[in-house]
Amino acid sequence: MVLQEVSAELEKKEILKRYRSLLRASRRTLERGDKQKIRKAFDLALDAHKDMRRKSGEPYIYHPLAVAQICAEEIGLGTTSIVCALLHDTVEDTHITLEDIQHGFGPKVAQIIDGLTKISGVFDQSTNSIQAENFRKMLLTLSEDVRVILIKLADRLHNMRTLDSMSKKNQMKIASETLYLYAPLAHRLGLYNIKTELEDLAIKYTEPEQYFEIAQKLQESKGQRNKYIRAFSDPIEQELQRLGYAFEVKGRPKSIYSILNKIKKQGIPFEEVYDLFAIRIIIDTPYEEEKAACWSVYSVVTDFYYPNPDRLRDWISSPKSNGYESLHTTVMGPKGKWVEVQIRTKRMNEIAEKGYAAHWKYKDAAGGSHEHGLEDWLGRVREILDNPDANAVDFLDDFKLNLFADEVFVFTPKGELKKLPANATALDFAFEIHSDLGSKCIGAKVNNKLVPLSYALSNGDQVEILTSKKQKVNDEWLKFVVTAKAKSKIKQLLKEERREQANAGKEWLERKFQMAGIPFTTENQNILTNYLHIQSSLDLFAAITNDEFEKSKLDLDEVFRQAPHKQEKPKVHKQGKQKVSTKPTPIDAVVFGDKMEEMDYGFAKCCSPIPGDEIVGFITIGEGVKVHRTNCPNAIKLSSNYGYRIIKATWSDGQFQKKAFLTGIKITGIDDVGVISKITDAISGQLQVNMKSITVESHDGTFEGKIALFIYDTSHLDTLIQTIKDSLPHSDVRRINLDE
């Protein structure tokens, strides 16, 4: 009893300590009366959560306090956001209602907290994805007040920092959601520090082995890296001091996530990643002198080190649409190493680190122009949200398209600048100007040359759109547009067109049902669509109108005579989970759940897991469980949208070592006589590995080969890769997905 009292007293002291830390972090934004508002919110949250604990066993109040601290300290938000952060879980998890919040703190706080409160138990009928519906709800509020998403990002960051106490399944679900949506969203809002930390924390759980290996190697090479940064920076610092600049030089390591991406994309080991760090030069200079000062510093850097002309990025003259401004160059440093140098002012650096929130601080100094890009983007989000027909998962896919994209800068015929994602086409540009212009677009003139709708635009292009009243949207357009606005509008127009077509087909089918004496119910329509292998009733009606099958041969009596034998609906729990048979496969390589159960399963072809890979199961409708590698992009997307259908998967300790698994490798190297013979000898001769297929192409003295082969596990694959490398000096060998 005494111990409990001591523990309670210590917790009380810790809570007050964290509350005082929050007040210190928010001091610079506090105005008269703000301290009382924060205290009132803290007291309400403390009381509402008093009997609650987190999975780690800590008092629940630690979480809202931490979220509020991130809002104040790392994003730079003010009192309203701090109050909302403290109260963000009260409506969802306690007896407090939105009416209570509105009465105590006003309509704005209530509106933001409503945006942060999850929908409970309401599924989007067409997708069964409550995660996607929650995200759409949050974005509806975001389009009115961006603080909703900033607080949500702070909430997600704290959850990721404390993810160790969650189950493996929940770790995978939350980490996947973070990689798929929240990190790109942080990037889009200019919160680079938060984006980087979210990515690194996410791969800590989706790819733990690679994460800890890179983290360890970065730690081991830290001293050597710092020594190199000092040697590189010294001459630049001396010259900047001579010129009288107030400045700061920082060397920052690249994120583990970006290093891992480079290792995967280029198929190189950690030791060969040359840009493990970047040098950042931050100068303190008045707003009106910023541009000239940054170019002057660039001149100093390139006096000492030779620049790579292809790697100059000027985001000072043309800031990114999330407000990011900086001058980037890559120069050849000592010992023949390329070094990325970022040059920016103190104001630019704060905007780069605190993103959207920092714009308001500098709004007047910068003439109010810096938030326009973000306002334009929020406008585009509103347009996507305005599409009443988009289901939640389609909406998420469309929304995500514009989160991470690089940009191209193009001009209208009148010289107005438009920013579009990289690879945007003439048709994207047309929809960007106006939806009606896009739907009637037949082509474009780019720099006075006639180009097709699918023409990919480049920086500096001047674009004139050509239209015709007779033009109609078609499915092909979806294959080459890249902006969410264009995709969303095309889908909406296609659905409208499909509905018009469907009305005539529906009338014909209804008459056919009446003649056969069969009720024209939704259930009976579904039996017919399943029998004809057509996805939905709407598609069936449209197919009838468009004569896509022989109507005269449609025998409804025959269809419904066979229906009970042909039709077998998947059994679905209320939460949307399918009952999966526990009948074992011939060789049970994988078991599921914490109880290591056997279930019907298959390996996903997109990533072809093999023993030794980190894996996860996804419960499908009708095909049992599909096993994916945890770092598979499809698995990350599925976990993000359908987390409740994710199931823990583990390689069993049974006899599966005797079973070979299909996987793929890619080999590149110097072309020479007998290359194929050396490859096949290493694979079949030395290691007795069976191959399913091999393709080898050569160009300009180099070759590239892709091989599908049967491997026992990851250590077997590592041995094979090393054997091929030993047989072919100057070659690169890496694992690939079979669909690459």
C-alpha positions in Angstrom: 0.0 0.0 0.0 2.8 2.4 1.0 4.6 1.5 -2.3 1.5 2.4 -4.3 1.2 5.7 -2.5 4.9 6.5 -3.2 4.4 5.5 -6.9 1.3 7.7 -7.2 3.1 10.6 -5.7 6.1 10.2 -8.1 3.7 10.0 -11.0 2.0 13.2 -9.8 5.4 15.0 -9.7 6.3 13.7 -13.1 3.0 14.9 -14.6 3.6 18.4 -13.1 7.2 18.4 -14.4 6.0 17.6 -17.9 3.2 20.3 -17.7 5.8 22.9 -16.7 8.0 21.8 -19.6 5.1 22.4 -21.9 4.5 25.9 -20.6 8.2 26.7 -21.1 8.0 25.4 -24.7 4.9 27.5 -25.5 6.2 30.7 -23.8 7.1 32.6 -27.0 3.6 32.3 -28.4 1.7 33.1 -25.1 -0.6 36.1 -25.0 -2.7 37.5 -22.1 -5.0 34.8 -20.8 -3.4 31.9 -22.7 -1.8 30.3 -19.7 -5.2 30.0 -18.0 -6.7 28.4 -21.2 -3.8 25.8 -21.3 -4.3 25.1 -17.5 -8.0 24.6 -18.0 -7.4 22.2 -20.8 -4.7 20.3 -18.9 -7.0 20.0 -15.8 -9.9 18.7 -17.9 -7.6 16.1 -19.7 -6.0 15.1 -16.4 -9.4 14.4 -14.9 -10.9 12.7 -18.0 -7.9 10.3 -18.4 -7.2 9.8 -14.6 -8.0 6.1 -14.6 -6.4 5.3 -18.0 -3.0 3.8 -18.8 -1.0 3.4 -22.0 0.1 0.0 -23.2 3.5 0.7 -21.6 1.8 1.0 -18.2 2.4 4.8 -18.0 -0.4 7.2 -17.0 -2.3 8.1 -20.2 -2.0 11.9 -19.6 1.7 11.6 -20.6 0.6 11.1 -24.2 -1.5 14.3 -24.6 1.2 16.3 -22.8 3.8 14.9 -25.2 1.7 15.7 -28.2 1.1 19.3 -27.0 4.9 19.6 -26.4 5.7 18.5 -30.0 3.1 21.1 -31.3 4.7 23.9 -29.3 8.4 23.0 -29.5 8.9 21.1 -32.8 6.2 22.6 -35.0 5.9 26.1 -33.3 2.1 26.1 -32.9 0.2 28.5 -30.6 -2.3 28.2 -27.7 -5.3 26.9 -29.7 -3.3 24.0 -31.0 -1.8 23.3 -27.5 -5.3 23.2 -26.0 -6.5 20.9 -28.8 -3.5 18.6 -28.4 -4.2 18.3 -24.7 -7.8 17.4 -25.3 -7.4 15.4 -28.6 -8.4 12.0 -27.2 -11.0 13.1 -24.6 -14.1 12.9 -26.9 -13.0 9.6 -28.4 -11.9 7.8 -25.2 -13.7 9.4 -22.3 -17.1 10.7 -21.1 -16.3 14.2 -22.4 -18.5 15.2 -25.4 -18.0 17.7 -28.3 -20.7 19.9 -26.7 -18.6 20.0 -23.5 -15.6 21.1 -25.4 -17.5 23.8 -27.4 -19.1 25.1 -24.1 -15.7 25.3 -22.3 -13.3 26.3 -25.1 -15.4 27.6 -28.1 -16.4 26.4 -31.6 -12.9 26.5 -33.1 -11.4 24.1 -30.6 -14.5 21.8 -30.9 -14.2 21.8 -34.7 -10.5 20.8 -34.6 -11.1 18.1 -32.0 -14.0 16.7 -34.1 -11.5 16.4 -37.0 -9.1 14.5 -34.7 -11.8 12.1 -33.4 -12.0 8.8 -35.2 -15.2 7.5 -36.7 -16.3 4.4 -34.7 -17.8 1.4 -36.4 -19.0 3.2 -39.6 -17.5 1.5 -42.7 -17.4 2.8 -46.2 -19.7 0.1 -47.7 -17.7 -0.2 -50.9 -14.3 -0.7 -49.3 -14.8 -1.8 -45.7 -11.9 0.5 -44.8 -12.5 2.4 -41.6 -8.9 3.7 -41.7 -9.5 5.3 -45.1 -12.8 6.8 -43.9 -11.1 8.3 -40.8 -8.4 9.8 -42.9 -11.0 11.4 -45.2 -12.9 12.8 -42.2 -9.7 14.3 -40.9 -8.9 15.9 -44.3 -12.4 17.4 -44.5 -11.5 19.4 -41.4 -8.0 20.0 -42.6 -9.3 21.8 -45.7 -10.9 24.3 -43.2 -8.1 24.4 -40.6 -4.6 23.0 -41.3 -4.0 22.7 -37.5 -6.0 19.5 -37.5 -3.3 17.7 -39.6 -0.4 19.3 -37.7 -1.8 18.1 -34.4 -2.4 14.7 -35.9 1.2 14.5 -37.1 2.4 15.4 -33.6 0.1 12.6 -32.2 1.4 10.1 -34.8 5.1 11.1 -34.0 4.6 10.5 -30.3 2.9 7.1 -31.0 5.8 6.1 -33.3 8.3 7.1 -30.6 6.5 4.8 -28.1 5.6 2.0 -30.5 7.8 -0.6 -28.7 5.0 -1.4 -26.2 2.5 -2.4 -28.9 1.9 -5.9 -30.3 3.8 -6.8 -33.5 0.6 -6.7 -35.6 -0.2 -3.2 -34.4 3.4 -2.1 -34.9 3.1 -3.2 -38.6 -0.3 -1.5 -39.1 0.8 1.8 -37.5 4.2 1.8 -39.2 2.7 1.0 -42.6 0.1 3.8 -42.2 2.9 6.2 -41.2 5.0 5.3 -44.3 2.0 5.4 -46.7 0.3 8.6 -45.5 1.7 10.5 -42.6 5.4 10.9 -43.6 4.4 12.1 -47.2 1.9 14.5 -45.5 4.6 15.9 -43.2 6.8 16.3 -46.3 3.9 18.1 -48.2 3.5 20.5 -45.3 7.2 21.3 -45.1 7.9 19.5 -41.8 11.1 17.8 -43.0 12.4 16.9 -39.5 9.2 15.2 -38.6 8.9 13.5 -42.0 12.4 12.1 -41.6 11.9 10.9 -38.1 8.5 9.2 -39.0 10.2 7.4 -42.0 13.1 6.2 -39.8 10.8 5.0 -37.0 8.5 3.3 -39.5 11.3 1.2 -41.1 12.5 0.3 -37.6 9.4 -1.9 -37.5 8.8 -2.8 -41.2 12.5 -3.6 -41.9 14.2 -4.0 -38.5 17.3 -5.9 -39.6 18.2 -3.3 -42.2 17.4 -0.4 -39.9 19.6 -1.6 -37.0 22.4 -2.5 -39.4 22.5 1.0 -41.0 22.1 2.7 -37.6 25.1 0.7 -36.3 27.2 1.5 -39.3 26.3 5.3 -39.1 27.3 5.2 -35.4 30.6 3.5 -36.1 31.5 6.0 -38.9 30.4 9.1 -36.9 33.9 10.1 -35.8 35.4 9.7 -39.3 32.4 11.6 -40.8 32.8 14.6 -38.3 36.5 14.8 -39.1 35.7 15.0 -42.8 33.0 17.6 -42.3 35.5 19.8 -40.3 38.2 19.5 -43.1 35.6 20.4 -45.7 34.1 23.3 -43.8 37.2 25.1 -42.5 38.2 27.0 -45.6 34.6 28.0 -46.3 34.1 29.3 -42.7 37.3 31.3 -42.8 36.3 33.0 -46.1 32.7 33.7 -44.8 34.2 35.3 -41.6 36.5 37.5 -43.7 33.4 38.7 -45.7 31.6 39.5 -42.5 28.7 37.1 -42.6 26.9 35.9 -39.5 26.5 32.2 -40.2 26.3 28.7 -38.9 27.6 25.5 -40.6 26.0 22.1 -39.8 26.8 18.7 -41.0 23.8 16.4 -40.8 23.7 12.6 -41.6 21.2 11.4 -44.2 18.3 9.6 -42.7 18.4 5.8 -42.4 15.3 5.6 -44.6 16.9 7.6 -47.5 20.2 5.6 -47.2 18.2 2.3 -47.3 16.3 3.5 -50.3 19.6 4.3 -52.1 21.0 0.9 -51.2 17.9 -0.7 -52.7 17.5 1.4 -55.8 21.2 1.4 -56.8 21.9 -2.2 -55.5 25.0 -1.1 -53.6 26.3 -1.8 -50.1 26.3 0.8 -47.3 30.0 1.4 -47.9 29.4 2.6 -51.4 26.7 5.2 -50.6 28.7 8.4 -51.1 26.3 11.1 -49.8 25.9 9.9 -46.2 25.7 13.5 -45.0 24.9 17.0 -46.2 26.5 20.3 -45.2 24.1 23.1 -44.4 25.2 26.7 -44.3 22.7 29.0 -42.6 23.2 32.8 -42.8 21.6 35.5 -40.8 20.7 38.3 -43.2 17.8 40.8 -43.7 14.9 39.5 -45.9 15.5 41.9 -48.8 19.2 40.8 -49.0 18.6 37.0 -48.8 18.8 36.0 -52.5 22.0 37.9 -53.2 23.6 36.6 -49.9 22.8 33.0 -50.7 24.3 33.2 -54.2 27.4 35.0 -52.7 27.8 32.0 -50.3 27.4 29.7 -53.3 30.2 31.5 -55.0 32.5 31.0 -52.0 31.7 27.3 -51.8 32.5 26.8 -55.6 35.7 28.8 -55.3 37.0 26.0 -53.1 35.2 22.9 -54.5 34.2 22.0 -58.1 30.4 21.9 -58.5 28.4 19.2 -60.4 26.4 21.3 -62.8 23.6 18.7 -63.0 23.1 18.9 -59.3 22.3 22.6 -58.8 18.8 23.1 -57.3 17.5 26.7 -57.0 14.5 26.8 -54.7 15.1 30.4 -53.8 14.0 31.9 -57.1 11.2 29.3 -57.4 10.3 28.0 -53.9 8.6 24.5 -53.6 4.8 24.7 -53.3 5.1 23.8 -49.6 7.1 27.0 -49.1 10.6 25.3 -49.0 13.4 27.7 -50.0 17.1 26.7 -50.3 20.0 26.6 -52.7 21.4 23.1 -53.1 24.6 22.1 -54.9 26.8 19.0 -55.0 30.5 19.6 -55.1 33.6 17.5 -55.3 35.2 17.6 -51.8 38.5 16.3 -50.4 39.5 12.6 -51.1 37.3 12.5 -54.2 34.0 12.5 -52.4 30.8 14.3 -53.6 29.3 16.5 -50.9 25.8 18.0 -51.0 25.8 21.6 -49.7 22.5 23.4 -48.7 22.6 27.2 -48.5 19.8 29.1 -46.8 18.9 31.9 -44.4 17.8 31.7 -40.8 14.2 32.4 -41.9 14.3 29.8 -44.7 15.7 27.2 -42.2 12.9 27.8 -39.7 10.3 27.3 -42.5 12.2 24.2 -43.7 12.1 22.7 -40.2 8.7 23.9 -38.9 6.9 24.0 -42.3 3.4 25.5 -42.5 3.4 26.8 -39.0 6.5 29.0 -39.6 4.9 30.8 -42.5 2.6 32.9 -40.3 5.6 34.2 -38.4 7.2 35.5 -41.6 4.1 36.4 -43.5 4.4 40.2 -43.2 8.2 40.3 -43.9 7.7 38.1 -47.1 4.8 40.1 -48.4 2.3 37.3 -47.6 3.3 35.3 -50.7 4.8 32.2 -49.1 1.7 30.5 -48.0 0.1 30.7 -51.5 1.5 27.4 -52.7 0.1 25.6 -49.7 -3.3 27.4 -50.0 -3.4 26.2 -53.7 -2.7 22.7 -52.5 -5.4 22.9 -49.8 -7.7 24.1 -52.6 -6.9 21.0 -54.6 -7.6 18.8 -51.6 -11.0 20.5 -51.2 -11.8 19.7 -54.9 -10.9 16.0 -54.4 -13.1 15.9 -51.3 -16.0 17.5 -53.2 -16.2 14.4 -55.4 -19.3 12.7 -53.9 -18.7 9.3 -55.7 -15.1 8.5 -54.7 -14.9 5.7 -52.2 -12.5 6.3 -49.3 -9.7 4.0 -50.6 -9.8 5.6 -54.1 -9.8 9.0 -52.5 -6.7 8.1 -50.5 -4.9 6.8 -53.6 -5.7 10.0 -55.5 -4.8 12.2 -52.5 -1.5 10.4 -52.0 -0.5 11.0 -55.7 0.3 14.7 -55.0 2.0 14.3 -51.6 5.5 13.3 -52.5 6.0 14.4 -56.0 8.8 16.6 -57.3 7.6 19.6 -59.3 7.7 21.1 -62.8 7.1 24.8 -63.4 5.1 25.6 -66.5 3.4 28.7 -67.9 0.0 29.6 -69.4 -0.1 31.5 -72.7 -0.4 34.7 -70.7 2.7 33.9 -68.7 1.1 32.8 -65.4 3.3 30.3 -63.5 1.7 26.9 -62.6 3.4 24.2 -60.4 2.6 20.6 -61.2 4.0 17.3 -60.0 6.9 15.8 -62.0 5.7 13.8 -65.1 2.5 15.8 -65.3 1.0 15.8 -68.8 -0.7 18.3 -71.0 -4.0 16.8 -69.8 -3.1 17.4 -66.2 -2.3 21.0 -67.0 -5.8 21.3 -68.6 -7.5 20.0 -65.5 -5.3 22.2 -63.3 -6.7 25.3 -65.2 -10.3 24.1 -65.0 -12.3 20.8 -65.0 -14.3 21.8 -68.1 -11.2 22.6 -70.0 -9.8 19.2 -69.1 -12.9 17.3 -70.1 -13.0 18.9 -73.5 -9.2 18.8 -74.2 -8.1 17.2 -77.5 -4.5 18.2 -77.5 -2.1 21.1 -76.6 0.5 23.4 -78.0 3.7 23.3 -76.0 6.1 26.1 -76.9 4.0 26.5 -80.1 4.4 22.8 -81.1 1.4 20.5 -81.3 1.6 17.7 -78.8 -0.8 14.8 -77.6 -2.7 14.8 -74.3 -0.2 12.4 -72.8 2.9 14.7 -73.5 5.0 15.0 -70.3 5.7 18.6 -69.4 9.2 20.0 -68.6 10.3 23.0 -66.6 9.7 26.3 -68.4 7.2 24.9 -71.0 4.5 27.3 -72.1 1.3 25.4 -72.6 -1.9 26.3 -74.7 -4.8 23.8 -74.4 -6.9 22.9 -77.5 -10.5 21.9 -77.0 -13.5 20.5 -78.8 -17.2 20.3 -77.6 -17.4 16.8 -79.1 -14.6 15.4 -76.9 -15.5 12.8 -74.3 -13.5 11.5 -71.4 -12.3 7.9 -71.7 -10.6 5.2 -69.5 -7.3 5.6 -71.3 -6.8 9.0 -69.8 -6.4 7.5 -66.3 -3.3 5.7 -67.5 -1.2 8.9 -68.1 -2.6 11.6 -65.8 -0.7 12.0 -62.6 -2.4 14.8 -60.6 -5.1 13.8 -58.0 -7.4 16.6 -59.4 -7.3 15.2 -62.9 -7.7 11.5 -61.8 -10.6 12.3 -59.5 -12.4 14.4 -62.1 -12.0 11.8 -64.8 -13.3 9.1 -62.6 -16.3 11.2 -61.6 -17.1 12.0 -65.3 -16.7 8.3 -66.3 -19.1 7.3 -63.5 -21.6 9.9 -64.7 -21.4 8.6 -68.2 -21.6 5.0 -67.0 -24.7 5.8 -65.0 -26.4 7.3 -68.1 -25.5 4.2 -70.1 -26.7 2.0 -67.2 -30.2 3.4 -67.0 -31.3 1.9 -70.4 -29.7 -1.4 -69.5 -31.4 -1.5 -66.1 -34.8 -1.0 -67.7 -34.2 -3.9 -70.2 -33.0 -6.2 -67.4 -36.0 -5.4 -65.2 -38.4 -6.4 -68.0 -36.4 -9.6 -68.5 -36.7 -10.5 -64.7 -40.5 -9.7 -64.8 -40.9 -12.0 -67.8 -39.0 -14.8 -65.9 -41.1 -14.2 -62.8 -38.0 -13.5 -60.7 -38.0 -10.5 -58.2 -35.7 -7.7 -59.4 -33.9 -7.5 -56.0 -30.3 -6.4 -55.2 -29.5 -9.9 -54.0 -30.8 -11.4 -57.3 -28.8 -8.9 -59.3 -25.7 -9.9 -57.4 -26.3 -13.6 -58.2 -26.4 -12.6 -61.9 -23.3 -10.4 -61.8 -21.4 -13.2 -60.1 -22.6 -15.8 -62.6 -21.5 -13.5 -65.5 -18.2 -12.6 -63.7 -19.1 -8.9 -63.8 -18.0 -6.6 -60.9 -21.1 -4.7 -60.1 -24.8 -4.1 -61.1 -23.8 -0.8 -62.6 -21.2 -2.5 -64.8 -23.9 -5.1 -65.7 -26.4 -2.5 -66.8 -23.8 -0.6 -68.8 -22.6 -3.8 -70.5 -26.2 -4.5 -71.6 -26.5 -1.0 -73.1 -23.1 -1.4 -74.9 -23.9 -4.9 -76.2 -20.9 -6.3 -74.4 -22.5 -9.8 -74.3 -25.3 -11.6 -76.3 -28.5 -10.6 -74.5 -30.5 -13.1 -76.5 -28.6 -16.0 -74.9 -29.2 -14.8 -71.3 -31.3 -17.5 -69.7 -32.3 -16.4 -66.2 -34.0 -19.7 -65.3 -30.6 -21.5 -66.0 -28.7 -18.8 -64.0 -30.9 -19.2 -60.9 -31.1 -23.0 -61.2 -27.2 -23.1 -60.9 -27.0 -20.2 -58.4 -27.0 -22.2 -55.1 -24.1 -24.4 -56.4 -22.2 -21.7 -58.1 -22.5 -18.9 -55.5 -20.7 -19.1 -52.2 -20.4 -15.9 -50.3 -17.4 -15.3 -48.1 -18.3 -15.4 -44.4 -17.3 -12.0 -42.9 -17.2 -11.1 -39.2 -18.8 -7.8 -38.2 -15.3 -6.2 -38.1 -14.8 -7.2 -41.7 -12.5 -10.1 -41.1 -13.0 -13.3 -43.1 -13.1 -16.7 -41.4 -10.1 -18.5 -42.8 -9.9 -22.3 -43.0 -7.4 -23.8 -40.7 -6.8 -26.7 -43.1 -3.0 -27.1 -43.4 -1.2 -26.8 -46.7 1.0 -29.8 -47.7 4.1 -28.2 -46.3 3.3 -25.6 -43.6 6.2 -23.1 -44.0 4.2 -20.3 -42.3 2.0 -20.2 -39.1 -0.3 -17.3 -38.1 -1.2 -15.3 -35.0 0.2 -15.5 -31.5 -1.0 -19.1 -31.2 1.0 -20.2 -34.3 -2.2 -21.5 -36.1 -2.1 -23.2 -39.5 -4.3 -21.6 -42.2 -4.8 -21.8 -45.9 -2.4 -19.3 -47.4 -0.4 -18.4 -50.5 2.7 -16.3 -51.1 2.1 -12.9 -52.7 3.6 -12.7 -56.2 4.4 -9.0 -55.8 7.3 -9.7 -53.3 7.8 -13.5 -53.3 8.8 -14.0 -49.6 11.3 -16.7 -48.7 12.2 -18.1 -45.3 14.3 -15.5 -43.4 12.3 -12.5 -44.6 10.2 -10.5 -42.2 6.6 -11.4 -43.2 3.0 -10.5 -42.5 -0.3 -12.1 -43.5 -3.2 -10.3 -45.1 -6.7 -12.0 -44.9 -8.3 -11.8 -48.4 -11.9 -12.3 -49.3 -12.0 -15.8 -50.9 -8.3 -16.6 -51.2 -7.3 -17.4 -47.6 -4.3 -15.5 -46.3 -1.7 -13.9 -48.6 1.8 -13.7 -47.1 3.8 -10.6 -48.0 7.3 -9.3 -47.0 6.8 -6.6 -44.4 8.6 -4.0 -46.6 6.5 -4.9 -49.7 4.9 -1.6 -51.0 1.6 -3.6 -51.4 1.7 -4.9 -47.8 2.4 -1.3 -46.6 -0.6 0.0 -48.6 -2.9 -2.9 -47.4 -1.8 -2.4 -43.8 -2.5 1.3 -44.1 -6.0 0.8 -45.5 -7.2 -2.5 -44.0 -5.2 -2.9 -40.8 -7.9 -5.1 -39.2 -7.2 -7.7 -41.9 -3.5 -8.0 -41.1 -2.4 -11.1 -39.2 0.9 -11.9 -37.6 2.9 -14.4 -39.7 5.9 -16.4 -38.7 8.1 -19.0 -40.5 7.5 -22.3 -38.8 10.2 -24.6 -37.4 8.9 -27.5 -39.5 10.2 -29.3 -42.6 10.0 -26.3 -44.9 13.7 -26.0 -45.4 13.4 -28.8 -47.9 11.0 -26.7 -50.0 12.4 -24.3 -52.6 10.8 -20.8 -53.0 10.8 -18.8 -56.2 12.6 -15.5 -56.1 14.4 -13.2 -58.5 17.8 -11.6 -58.9 19.2 -8.9 -61.2 22.8 -9.0 -62.4 24.6 -6.0 -64.0 28.2 -5.9 -65.1 30.9 -5.6 -67.8 29.9 -7.6 -70.9 32.5 -10.3 -71.9 32.7 -13.6 -73.7 31.2 -16.4 -71.6 29.3 -14.2 -69.2 26.1 -16.4 -69.4 28.2 -19.5 -68.9 29.9 -18.1 -65.8 26.5 -17.1 -64.4 24.8 -20.5 -65.0 27.9 -22.4 -63.7 27.8 -20.4 -60.4 24.1 -21.0 -60.0 23.6 -24.6 -61.4 27.1 -26.0 -61.3 28.5 -24.8 -58.0 25.3 -24.4 -55.9 23.0 -26.8 -57.7 20.2 -24.2 -57.7 17.3 -24.7 -60.2 16.4 -21.8 -62.5 12.9 -21.1 -63.8 13.9 -18.4 -66.3 16.9 -16.3 -67.4 17.0 -13.2 -69.6 20.3 -11.3 -70.4 20.6 -8.2 -72.5 23.8 -6.3 -73.4 24.3 -2.7 -74.4 27.4 -0.6 -74.9 29.8 -3.0 -73.3 27.6 -3.7 -70.2 25.0 -6.4 -69.6 21.9 -6.8 -67.5 20.4 -10.2 -66.6 17.2 -11.1 -64.7 16.9 -14.6 -63.3 14.0 -16.4 -61.5 15.3 -19.3 -59.4 14.4 -21.6 -56.5 16.0 -20.7 -53.2 15.6 -22.3 -49.7 16.0 -19.1 -47.6 17.7 -15.7 -47.3 21.1 -17.1 -46.2 21.0 -19.5 -49.2 20.2 -16.4 -51.4 23.1 -14.4 -49.8 25.5 -17.3 -50.5 24.3 -17.4 -54.2 24.7 -13.7 -54.7 28.3 -13.8 -53.2 29.2 -16.8 -55.5 28.0 -14.9 -58.6 30.0 -11.8 -57.5 33.1 -13.9 -57.0 32.7 -15.4 -60.5 32.1 -12.0 -62.1 34.4 -9.3 -60.9 33.0 -5.7 -61.4 29.4 -7.1 -61.3 26.5 -6.0 -59.1 24.0 -8.7 -58.0 20.8 -7.9 -56.0 17.4 -9.4 -55.2 14.4 -8.1 -57.1 10.7 -8.8 -56.9 9.5 -11.1 -59.7 7.2 -8.5 -61.2 10.0 -6.0 -61.7 
